[in-house]
Amino acid sequence: MAVLFFIVSTILPGLAISTFLKRFNIGFFRSLAMSYGLGSALISLELLLYFVIARQHYSDFIFYFILAQALVSLLIIILKIKWQEKIFIDFKKIKILSWILACLIVVILFFSLVQSLGKPPVAFDSLAFWSMRAEILLKQGSVDFNPLSPTYLSALSHSNYPWHLSFMEYWFRLLGGSGGQFNLIAWLYFLSLIILVADFSIKKLGQLRGLLFTLFLASQPLIFYHASNNYADLIIGYYLAVGLSFFFDWLDNNNEAYLFLSILFTSWTFSIKNYGSFYLGALGLGVLLAWFLKIKKASFKKIIFAGLAFLPIAPWILFKIFFKLNLRNTDPQSVWHPEALKEFITALFISGNWNIWWAIFIVAGLTLLLYLWREKRFWIGWIMFSSVIIILLGVFSLTENYMWALDHTALSRSFIPLVPFSILLLVYCFKLYERRKFSLNS
């Protein structure tokens, strides 16, 4: 019952919100992929406002409010969604090879679900960071704001960590969830990410190539593992992917709502883990380049509209400023450890975490460069991606974080969001190549 209500309480509000985005020309499957992310972000924001900003103590009001929210959402969905228009699929047009690829993806999803439910979260970060804060909040009934307390901000020496994943587990615990059920939090993001990438890729490149790119994502060993534990890196990858899908749509369309949604989803990564700021910075760089290269026109009205997308994370940013919570959990140190650089090669090509994806990505990117070196949109995407790589190189070779590169813990996990980033980027570039080829032939 706890599992059912957790899923219903998160997905229904997200679907209800998506019904108001109809004029943004968002199809059913992208709405479905967005629903869990929107709903879980909404509940996380509500709990943040209640416990952290308003400093309230637990009340049954929380349970009944979210229950009423789910029921109202269900009513909105019944009244506004025209199901016969949204879910129609012409199965006769699906090719045999596409069926095979789809079945492989479903099998991977099934085995990841079995693995998720087969064991409770046991990894150190999951227990020490996210689960511990949820358990402290559940037992104390409120956030501990005493700086001298060992449970200051409901955390044990990790007070500057964002709250999203902890609030998700808190809500699940409040409903009676336990054990391996908590892994469903990450698995639902994995499922949503697969749907999102499949929808984006198929629309850009057709069903066969779209499903092939989706299979590349689903079959990554480290991502498969993180779909069955309670870590935060895969969740960042999901919100980043949704944000980037709208960013690439914004580059090709005049609808400024795509930029709004891109900022909305990408900015939420900052409420999941502090290094979400890297991806927010990359998105900001991409937007500035689009304006500077005159692909898009900037105006005061458009900037204000796009800026409104930051409102959901504003409470968390203001809270960090007020309590002087920086982006690090340890004292910053400036060091130079060149030995950490070679670990990037090991992590990407030798560790076995990614199959052969990064080799494919580099070869395909260099090949496309031969045809698209005059295409401004091509350079924007690759500069954004490269900016994150440069930041990671600096973080793991110039700061005290070098130790996490040498043992391949945080270093390997930091590449998880880059996998959907790289897939969406390559899909978009292939679409640019097809457009250029078509224009030359016509």
VEXGUDREN-121326 format. One record per residue (C-alpha): residue in three letters; x, y, z. Coordinates in Angstrom, 3 decimals, decimal comma, padded with zeros to 6 digits. Each point is the difference from the previous one (the first is absolute). Example, Ala and Ser with C-alpha at 12.3 -4.5 7.8 and 13.67 -1.06 7.14 Angstrom:
<rs>
+-----+----------+----------+----------+
|   r |     east |    north |       up |
+-----+----------+----------+----------+
| ALA |  012,300 | -004,500 |  007,800 |
| SER |  001,370 |  003,440 | -000,660 |
+-----+----------+----------+----------+
</rs>
This chain:
<rs>
+-----+----------+----------+----------+
|   r |     east |    north |       up |
+-----+----------+----------+----------+
| MET |  000,000 |  000,000 |  000,000 |
| ALA |  002,891 |  002,330 |  000,808 |
| VAL |  001,524 | -000,644 | -003,438 |
| LEU | -003,299 |  000,613 | -001,787 |
| PHE | -000,746 |  003,244 |  001,784 |
| PHE |  003,578 |  001,250 | -000,430 |
| ILE | -000,228 | -000,524 | -003,759 |
| VAL | -003,490 |  001,511 | -000,244 |
| SER |  000,831 |  003,013 |  002,171 |
| THR |  003,031 |  000,902 | -002,114 |
| ILE | -001,092 | -000,842 | -003,545 |
| LEU | -003,570 |  001,363 |  000,077 |
| PRO |  000,974 |  003,595 |  000,915 |
| GLY |  002,667 | -000,077 | -002,703 |
| LEU | -002,480 | -001,175 | -002,622 |
| ALA | -002,495 |  002,627 |  001,129 |
| ILE |  002,612 |  002,751 | -000,364 |
| SER |  000,890 | -001,261 | -003,475 |
| THR | -003,619 |  000,436 | -001,138 |
| PHE |  000,496 |  003,772 |  000,369 |
| LEU |  003,033 | -000,181 | -002,317 |
| LYS | -002,050 | -001,066 | -003,005 |
| ARG |  000,697 |  003,216 | -001,884 |
| PHE |  003,718 | -000,776 |  000,270 |
| ASN | -000,578 | -002,863 | -002,462 |
| ILE |  001,184 | -002,733 |  002,380 |
| GLY | -001,079 | -003,497 | -001,014 |
| PHE | -001,405 | -002,665 |  002,273 |
| PHE |  003,202 | -001,981 |  000,474 |
| ARG |  002,093 |  003,010 |  000,941 |
| SER | -002,788 |  001,040 |  002,379 |
| LEU |  000,131 | -003,496 |  001,468 |
| ALA |  003,797 |  000,207 |  000,316 |
| MET | -000,343 |  003,384 |  001,729 |
| SER | -002,806 | -001,015 |  002,358 |
| TYR |  002,028 | -001,776 |  002,690 |
| GLY |  002,680 |  002,693 | -000,074 |
| LEU | -002,544 |  002,812 |  000,302 |
| GLY | -002,021 | -001,746 |  002,701 |
| SER |  002,978 | -000,965 |  002,134 |
| ALA |  001,475 |  003,502 | -000,339 |
| LEU | -003,341 |  001,471 |  001,096 |
| ILE | -000,164 | -002,156 |  003,133 |
| SER |  003,661 |  000,694 |  000,751 |
| LEU | -000,593 |  003,751 | -000,309 |
| GLU | -003,084 | -000,160 |  002,223 |
| LEU |  001,886 | -001,898 |  002,713 |
| LEU |  002,911 |  002,441 | -000,281 |
| LEU | -002,346 |  002,950 |  000,496 |
| TYR | -001,739 | -001,717 |  002,901 |
| PHE |  002,941 | -001,390 |  001,982 |
| VAL |  002,958 |  002,158 | -001,021 |
| ILE | -001,374 |  003,408 | -000,929 |
| ALA | -003,058 |  000,190 |  002,289 |
| ARG |  001,716 | -002,171 |  002,679 |
| GLN | -003,155 | -001,920 |  000,835 |
| HIS | -000,302 | -003,226 |  001,983 |
| TYR | -001,525 | -003,144 | -001,462 |
| SER | -003,773 |  000,015 | -000,271 |
| ASP | -002,506 | -002,365 | -001,610 |
| PHE | -000,792 |  003,007 | -002,157 |
| ILE |  002,953 | -001,033 | -002,231 |
| PHE | -001,517 | -003,387 | -000,796 |
| TYR | -003,506 |  001,326 | -000,644 |
| PHE |  001,261 |  002,932 | -002,065 |
| ILE |  001,981 | -002,223 | -002,366 |
| LEU | -002,911 | -002,460 | -000,149 |
| ALA | -002,361 |  002,839 | -000,985 |
| GLN |  002,577 |  001,190 | -002,521 |
| ALA |  000,030 | -003,436 | -001,651 |
| LEU | -003,808 | -000,154 | -000,134 |
| VAL | -000,296 |  003,475 | -001,515 |
| SER |  002,681 | -000,972 | -002,513 |
| LEU | -001,958 | -003,106 | -000,958 |
| LEU | -003,102 |  002,123 | -000,591 |
| ILE |  001,973 |  002,400 | -002,212 |
| ILE |  001,404 | -002,902 | -002,007 |
| ILE | -003,450 | -001,528 | -000,556 |
| LEU | -001,432 |  003,317 | -001,145 |
| LYS |  002,867 |  001,283 | -002,152 |
| ILE |  001,816 | -002,938 | -001,604 |
| LYS | -001,499 | -001,447 | -003,170 |
| TRP |  001,409 | -003,498 |  000,332 |
| GLN | -001,140 | -001,248 | -003,398 |
| GLU |  002,132 |  002,705 | -001,643 |
| LYS |  003,017 | -000,290 |  002,233 |
| ILE |  000,764 | -003,738 |  000,201 |
| PHE | -000,739 | -001,117 | -003,549 |
| ILE |  002,875 | -001,989 | -001,543 |
| ASP | -000,094 | -001,536 | -003,467 |
| PHE |  001,605 | -003,366 |  000,771 |
| LYS | -000,070 | -000,959 | -003,684 |
| LYS |  002,700 |  002,596 | -000,694 |
| ILE |  002,403 | -001,438 |  002,584 |
| LYS |  002,772 | -001,977 | -001,707 |
| ILE |  001,156 | -003,439 |  001,169 |
| LEU |  003,449 |  001,258 |  001,014 |
| SER | -001,661 |  002,819 |  001,940 |
| TRP | -002,075 | -002,609 |  001,873 |
| ILE |  003,210 | -001,851 |  000,868 |
| LEU |  001,686 |  003,162 |  001,315 |
| ALA | -003,124 |  000,952 |  001,968 |
| CYS | -000,162 | -003,466 |  001,548 |
| LEU |  003,654 |  000,206 |  001,037 |
| ILE | -000,658 |  003,336 |  001,694 |
| VAL | -003,044 | -001,432 |  001,811 |
| VAL |  002,051 | -003,008 |  001,156 |
| ILE |  002,682 |  002,322 |  001,399 |
| LEU | -002,678 |  002,031 |  001,796 |
| PHE | -001,515 | -003,182 |  001,432 |
| PHE |  003,305 | -001,342 |  001,332 |
| SER |  000,894 |  003,384 |  001,469 |
| LEU | -003,375 |  000,027 |  001,766 |
| VAL |  000,617 | -003,505 |  001,380 |
| GLN |  003,424 |  001,060 |  001,234 |
| SER | -001,471 |  003,150 |  001,536 |
| LEU | -002,593 | -001,874 |  002,034 |
| GLY |  002,359 | -002,841 |  000,895 |
| LYS |  002,156 |  001,928 |  002,463 |
| PRO | -000,207 |  003,094 |  002,202 |
| PRO |  002,325 |  002,969 | -000,607 |
| VAL |  003,337 | -001,010 |  001,533 |
| ALA |  002,605 |  002,332 | -001,561 |
| PHE |  001,738 |  002,453 |  002,337 |
| ASP | -001,126 |  003,273 | -001,604 |
| SER | -003,577 | -001,190 | -000,166 |
| LEU | -000,079 | -000,829 |  003,702 |
| ALA |  002,219 |  002,795 |  001,328 |
| PHE | -001,364 |  002,884 | -002,059 |
| TRP | -003,519 | -000,435 | -001,345 |
| SER | -001,548 | -002,751 |  002,156 |
| MET |  001,428 |  001,300 |  003,260 |
| ARG | -001,495 |  003,455 | -000,471 |
| ALA | -003,418 | -001,518 | -000,787 |
| GLU |  000,162 | -002,221 |  003,062 |
| ILE |  001,061 |  002,861 |  002,283 |
| LEU | -002,821 |  002,179 | -001,284 |
| LEU | -002,487 | -002,819 |  000,443 |
| LYS |  001,035 | -000,678 |  003,614 |
| GLN |  000,426 |  003,613 |  001,097 |
| GLY | -003,059 |  001,254 | -001,860 |
| SER |  001,736 |  003,234 | -000,967 |
| VAL |  003,291 |  001,362 | -001,267 |
| ASP |  002,645 |  000,596 |  002,663 |
| PHE |  001,190 |  003,596 | -000,386 |
| ASN |  002,413 | -000,074 |  002,953 |
| PRO |  003,523 |  000,398 | -001,474 |
| LEU |  001,498 | -001,722 |  003,070 |
| SER | -002,109 | -003,122 | -000,465 |
| PRO |  001,444 | -003,093 | -001,738 |
| THR | -003,230 | -000,141 | -002,017 |
| TYR |  000,243 |  003,630 | -001,135 |
| LEU | -002,288 |  000,447 | -003,032 |
| SER | -000,997 | -003,638 |  000,440 |
| ALA |  003,361 | -001,208 | -001,238 |
| LEU |  003,160 | -001,504 |  001,434 |
| SER |  002,841 |  002,295 | -001,172 |
| HIS | -001,619 |  000,390 | -003,437 |
| SER | -002,157 |  003,035 |  000,689 |
| ASN |  000,728 |  001,678 | -003,350 |
| TYR | -001,430 | -002,882 | -002,050 |
| PRO | -003,260 |  000,738 | -001,869 |
| TRP | -003,260 | -001,541 |  001,177 |
| HIS | -001,804 | -001,423 | -003,046 |
| LEU |  000,911 | -003,679 |  000,310 |
| SER | -000,295 |  000,066 |  003,792 |
| PHE | -003,502 |  001,460 | -000,241 |
| MET | -000,981 | -002,689 | -002,509 |
| GLU |  001,128 | -002,706 |  002,385 |
| TYR | -001,601 |  001,819 |  002,922 |
| TRP | -003,344 |  000,011 | -001,809 |
| PHE |  000,408 | -003,679 | -000,868 |
| ARG |  000,805 | -000,832 |  003,649 |
| LEU | -002,976 |  002,037 |  001,149 |
| LEU | -002,211 | -002,183 | -002,178 |
| GLY |  001,459 | -003,146 |  001,553 |
| GLY |  002,628 | -000,868 | -002,610 |
| SER |  003,064 | -001,989 |  001,011 |
| GLY |  002,880 | -002,136 | -001,274 |
| GLY |  000,424 | -000,383 | -003,735 |
| GLN | -003,102 |  002,076 | -000,646 |
| PHE |  002,136 |  003,134 |  000,388 |
| ASN |  001,912 | -000,990 | -003,137 |
| LEU | -003,195 |  000,675 | -001,945 |
| ILE |  000,756 |  003,700 |  000,400 |
| ALA |  003,039 | -000,328 | -002,276 |
| TRP | -001,538 | -002,677 | -002,245 |
| LEU | -002,968 |  002,214 | -000,881 |
| TYR |  002,447 |  002,711 | -001,062 |
| PHE |  001,803 | -002,624 | -002,104 |
| LEU | -003,259 | -001,009 | -001,668 |
| SER | -000,937 |  003,641 | -000,596 |
| LEU |  003,441 |  000,701 | -001,474 |
| ILE | -000,342 | -002,933 | -002,417 |
| ILE | -003,422 |  001,240 | -001,149 |
| LEU |  001,340 |  003,538 | -000,420 |
| VAL |  003,037 | -001,029 | -002,062 |
| ALA | -002,094 | -002,389 | -002,106 |
| ASP | -002,598 |  002,686 | -000,738 |
| PHE |  002,631 |  002,625 | -000,876 |
| SER |  002,137 | -002,354 | -002,108 |
| ILE | -002,870 | -001,601 | -001,928 |
| LYS | -001,479 |  003,399 | -000,870 |
| LYS |  003,377 |  001,221 | -001,256 |
| LEU |  001,362 | -003,118 | -001,751 |
| GLY | -002,846 | -002,485 | -000,395 |
| GLN | -000,908 | -003,114 |  001,945 |
| LEU |  002,966 | -002,228 | -000,868 |
| ARG |  002,858 |  002,397 |  000,736 |
| GLY | -001,941 |  001,579 |  002,850 |
| LEU | -000,412 | -003,346 |  001,756 |
| LEU |  003,649 | -000,850 | -000,654 |
| PHE |  001,129 |  003,156 |  001,808 |
| THR | -002,434 | -000,807 |  002,817 |
| LEU |  001,477 | -003,497 |  000,271 |
| PHE |  003,476 |  001,524 |  000,316 |
| LEU | -001,260 |  001,953 |  003,013 |
| ALA | -001,881 | -002,861 |  001,655 |
| SER |  002,888 | -002,447 | -000,372 |
| GLN |  002,681 |  002,093 |  001,705 |
| PRO |  001,204 | -002,162 |  002,944 |
| LEU |  000,492 |  002,850 |  002,490 |
| ILE | -003,337 |  001,590 | -000,839 |
| PHE | -001,677 | -003,410 |  000,333 |
| TYR |  001,544 | -000,318 |  003,465 |
| HIS | -001,066 |  003,485 |  001,065 |
| ALA | -003,562 | -000,758 | -001,070 |
| SER | -000,097 | -002,424 |  002,923 |
| ASN |  001,534 |  002,004 |  002,834 |
| ASN | -000,915 |  003,176 |  001,798 |
| TYR |  002,663 |  002,336 | -001,400 |
| ALA | -000,583 |  003,431 | -001,514 |
| ASP |  002,143 |  000,032 | -003,159 |
| LEU | -002,495 | -001,791 | -002,254 |
| ILE | -002,707 |  002,393 |  001,195 |
| ILE |  002,148 |  002,948 | -001,078 |
| GLY |  000,409 | -001,719 | -003,364 |
| TYR | -003,769 | -000,218 | -000,383 |
| TYR | -000,726 |  003,677 |  000,718 |
| LEU |  002,939 |  001,060 | -002,153 |
| ALA | -001,241 | -002,137 | -002,914 |
| VAL | -003,498 |  001,490 |  000,150 |
| GLY |  001,471 |  003,488 |  000,147 |
| LEU |  002,340 | -000,632 | -002,937 |
| SER | -002,749 | -001,522 | -002,121 |
| PHE | -001,899 |  003,282 |  000,315 |
| PHE |  003,168 |  002,016 | -000,596 |
| PHE |  000,633 | -001,738 | -003,326 |
| ASP | -003,658 |  000,523 | -000,922 |
| TRP |  000,395 |  003,680 |  000,892 |
| LEU |  002,954 |  000,320 | -002,400 |
| ASP | -002,237 | -001,233 | -002,835 |
| ASN | -003,246 |  001,806 |  000,886 |
| ASN | -001,247 |  003,493 |  000,773 |
| ASN | -001,926 | -001,153 |  003,081 |
| GLU |  001,688 |  001,608 |  003,015 |
| ALA | -001,925 | -002,387 |  002,254 |
| TYR |  002,579 | -002,657 | -000,905 |
| LEU |  002,749 |  002,125 |  001,562 |
| PHE | -002,141 |  000,494 |  003,099 |
| LEU | -000,484 | -003,757 |  000,391 |
| SER |  003,672 | -000,635 | -000,703 |
| ILE |  001,070 |  002,321 |  002,817 |
| LEU | -002,726 | -001,340 |  002,294 |
| PHE |  001,168 | -003,615 | -000,229 |
| THR |  003,735 |  000,666 | -000,200 |
| SER | -000,047 |  002,361 |  002,975 |
| TRP | -001,696 | -002,663 |  002,107 |
| THR |  003,228 | -002,048 | -000,153 |
| PHE |  001,375 |  002,504 |  002,515 |
| SER | -002,592 | -001,135 |  002,540 |
| ILE |  001,198 | -003,594 | -000,410 |
| LYS |  003,752 |  000,362 |  000,262 |
| ASN |  002,258 |  003,033 |  000,158 |
| TYR |  001,838 | -000,896 | -003,181 |
| GLY | -003,256 |  000,546 | -001,875 |
| SER |  001,366 |  003,553 | -000,232 |
| PHE |  002,485 | -001,285 | -002,622 |
| TYR | -002,836 | -000,884 | -002,368 |
| LEU | -001,907 |  003,165 |  000,748 |
| GLY |  003,151 |  001,918 | -000,935 |
| ALA |  000,301 | -001,988 | -003,250 |
| LEU | -003,613 |  000,813 | -000,868 |
| GLY |  000,604 |  003,681 |  000,727 |
| LEU |  003,009 | -000,090 | -002,308 |
| GLY | -002,106 | -001,592 | -002,738 |
| VAL | -002,706 |  002,662 |  000,316 |
| LEU |  002,567 |  002,816 | -000,149 |
| LEU |  001,621 | -001,536 | -003,076 |
| ALA | -003,388 | -000,314 | -001,724 |
| TRP | -000,618 |  003,700 |  000,618 |
| PHE |  003,564 |  001,054 | -000,879 |
| LEU |  000,026 | -001,998 | -003,255 |
| LYS | -003,436 |  001,477 | -000,818 |
| ILE | -001,671 | -003,388 | -000,273 |
| LYS | -002,539 |  001,331 |  002,498 |
| LYS | -000,967 |  003,574 |  000,779 |
| ALA |  000,205 |  001,197 |  003,573 |
| SER | -002,316 |  002,610 |  001,481 |
| PHE | -000,745 |  001,269 |  003,476 |
| LYS | -003,422 | -001,673 | -000,051 |
| LYS |  001,478 | -003,363 | -001,025 |
| ILE |  002,719 |  000,192 |  002,655 |
| ILE | -002,543 |  000,745 |  002,733 |
| PHE | -002,205 | -002,879 | -001,172 |
| ALA |  002,942 | -002,411 | -000,023 |
| GLY |  001,101 |  001,248 |  003,425 |
| LEU | -003,341 | -001,003 |  001,514 |
| ALA |  001,062 | -003,624 | -000,523 |
| PHE |  002,429 |  000,404 |  002,921 |
| LEU | -002,809 |  000,650 |  002,506 |
| PRO | -000,334 | -003,661 |  001,146 |
| ILE |  003,646 | -000,155 |  001,103 |
| ALA |  000,062 |  003,545 |  001,407 |
| PRO | -000,965 | -001,144 |  003,551 |
| TRP |  002,905 | -002,466 |  000,051 |
| ILE |  002,479 |  002,592 | -001,316 |
| LEU | -001,141 |  002,590 |  002,537 |
| PHE |  000,179 | -002,606 |  002,758 |
| LYS |  003,611 | -000,861 | -000,954 |
| ILE |  000,925 |  003,686 |  000,027 |
| PHE | -001,731 |  000,675 |  003,325 |
| PHE |  001,671 | -002,964 |  001,749 |
| LYS |  003,327 |  000,519 | -001,814 |
| LEU | -000,041 | -003,454 | -001,551 |
| ASN |  002,628 | -000,237 | -002,727 |
| LEU |  000,239 | -002,429 | -002,906 |
| ARG |  002,483 | -002,254 |  001,789 |
| ASN | -000,220 | -002,242 |  003,025 |
| THR |  003,722 |  000,318 |  000,798 |
| ASP |  002,348 |  002,956 |  000,333 |
| PRO |  001,123 |  001,155 | -003,464 |
| GLN |  003,617 | -000,661 | -000,911 |
| SER |  001,938 |  001,011 | -003,091 |
| VAL |  002,216 | -002,852 | -001,110 |
| TRP |  001,420 | -001,363 | -003,244 |
| HIS | -000,183 | -003,737 | -000,500 |
| PRO |  000,728 | -000,837 | -003,635 |
| GLU | -000,191 | -003,711 |  000,815 |
| ALA | -003,750 |  000,446 |  000,267 |
| LEU | -000,246 |  000,932 | -003,688 |
| LYS |  000,906 | -003,457 | -001,257 |
| GLU | -002,845 | -001,405 |  002,088 |
| PHE | -002,422 |  001,712 | -002,368 |
| ILE |  001,215 | -002,292 | -002,775 |
| THR | -000,315 | -003,010 |  002,265 |
| ALA | -003,462 |  001,006 |  001,179 |
| LEU | -001,322 |  000,572 | -003,514 |
| PHE |  001,658 | -002,712 | -002,081 |
| ILE |  001,457 | -002,716 |  002,245 |
| SER | -002,182 | -000,318 |  003,101 |
| GLY | -002,834 | -001,849 | -001,775 |
| ASN | -002,634 |  002,399 |  001,291 |
| TRP | -001,073 |  001,205 | -003,430 |
| ASN |  000,501 | -002,837 | -002,501 |
| ILE |  001,227 |  001,666 | -003,204 |
| TRP | -002,220 |  003,059 |  000,095 |
| TRP |  002,673 |  002,671 |  000,476 |
| ALA |  002,051 | -001,351 | -002,906 |
| ILE | -003,128 |  000,124 | -002,196 |
| PHE | -000,774 |  003,500 |  001,215 |
| ILE |  003,462 |  001,374 | -000,811 |
| VAL |  000,259 | -001,657 | -003,423 |
| ALA | -003,528 |  001,069 | -000,979 |
| GLY |  000,611 |  003,539 |  001,241 |
| LEU |  003,231 |  000,379 | -001,977 |
| THR | -001,666 | -001,419 | -003,103 |
| LEU | -002,915 |  002,424 |  000,269 |
| LEU |  002,481 |  002,838 |  000,444 |
| LEU |  001,158 | -000,528 | -003,595 |
| TYR | -003,502 |  000,794 | -001,243 |
| LEU | -001,284 |  002,449 |  002,601 |
| TRP |  002,974 |  002,221 |  000,830 |
| ARG | -001,867 |  002,992 | -001,441 |
| GLU | -003,175 | -000,731 |  001,993 |
| LYS | -000,253 |  002,312 |  003,028 |
| ARG | -002,456 | -002,261 |  001,829 |
| PHE |  002,488 | -002,846 | -000,213 |
| TRP |  002,676 |  002,059 |  001,750 |
| ILE | -002,361 |  001,178 |  002,735 |
| GLY | -000,799 | -003,551 |  001,092 |
| TRP |  003,624 | -001,122 | -000,037 |
| ILE |  001,248 |  003,093 |  001,835 |
| MET | -002,606 | -000,624 |  002,715 |
| PHE |  001,090 | -003,623 |  000,329 |
| SER |  003,692 |  000,925 | -000,021 |
| SER | -000,542 |  002,631 |  002,697 |
| VAL | -001,209 | -002,679 |  002,408 |
| ILE |  002,996 | -002,207 | -000,823 |
| ILE |  002,352 |  002,923 |  000,666 |
| ILE | -001,695 |  000,695 |  003,339 |
| LEU |  000,299 | -003,656 |  001,014 |
| LEU |  003,678 | -000,045 | -000,997 |
| GLY |  000,583 |  002,999 |  002,232 |
| VAL | -002,009 | -001,359 |  002,919 |
| PHE |  001,781 | -003,354 |  000,038 |
| SER |  003,536 |  001,232 | -000,671 |
| LEU |  000,198 |  003,458 |  001,586 |
| THR | -001,942 | -000,493 |  003,250 |
| GLU | -000,119 | -002,382 |  002,944 |
| ASN | -002,427 | -002,122 | -002,019 |
| TYR |  002,943 | -001,628 | -001,795 |
| MET | -000,206 | -002,888 |  002,473 |
| TRP | -003,466 | -000,893 | -001,320 |
| ALA |  001,499 | -000,210 | -003,490 |
| LEU |  002,768 | -002,325 |  001,097 |
| ASP | -002,435 | -002,497 |  001,512 |
| HIS | -002,576 |  000,430 | -002,813 |
| THR | -002,959 |  000,664 |  002,299 |
| ALA | -001,278 |  003,526 | -000,560 |
| LEU |  001,862 |  000,232 | -003,318 |
| SER | -001,905 | -002,880 | -001,592 |
| ARG | -003,331 |  001,185 |  001,387 |
| SER |  000,569 |  003,505 | -001,353 |
| PHE | -000,155 | -001,403 | -003,547 |
| ILE | -003,483 | -001,462 |  000,471 |
| PRO | -001,846 |  003,239 | -000,950 |
| LEU |  002,378 |  000,414 | -002,938 |
| VAL | -001,252 | -003,209 | -001,622 |
| PRO | -003,550 |  001,266 | -000,761 |
| PHE |  001,577 |  003,401 | -000,795 |
| SER |  002,282 | -001,619 | -002,596 |
| ILE | -002,808 | -002,115 | -001,471 |
| LEU | -002,369 |  002,942 | -000,450 |
| LEU |  002,852 |  002,083 | -001,435 |
| LEU |  000,910 | -002,675 | -002,537 |
| VAL | -003,647 | -000,539 | -000,970 |
| TYR | -000,416 |  003,739 | -000,538 |
| CYS |  003,192 |  000,201 | -002,072 |
| PHE | -001,094 | -002,889 | -002,208 |
| LYS | -003,252 |  001,883 | -000,566 |
| LEU |  001,983 |  003,105 | -000,967 |
| TYR |  001,995 | -002,126 | -002,449 |
| GLU | -003,179 | -001,342 | -001,610 |
| ARG | -001,385 |  003,510 | -000,408 |
| ARG |  003,220 |  001,198 | -001,594 |
| LYS |  000,114 | -003,014 | -002,317 |
| PHE | -003,628 |  000,553 | -001,004 |
| SER |  000,582 |  003,716 | -000,694 |
| LEU |  003,016 | -000,780 | -002,186 |
| ASN | -001,910 | -002,619 | -001,996 |
| SER | -003,116 |  002,109 | -000,508 |
+-----+----------+----------+----------+
</rs>
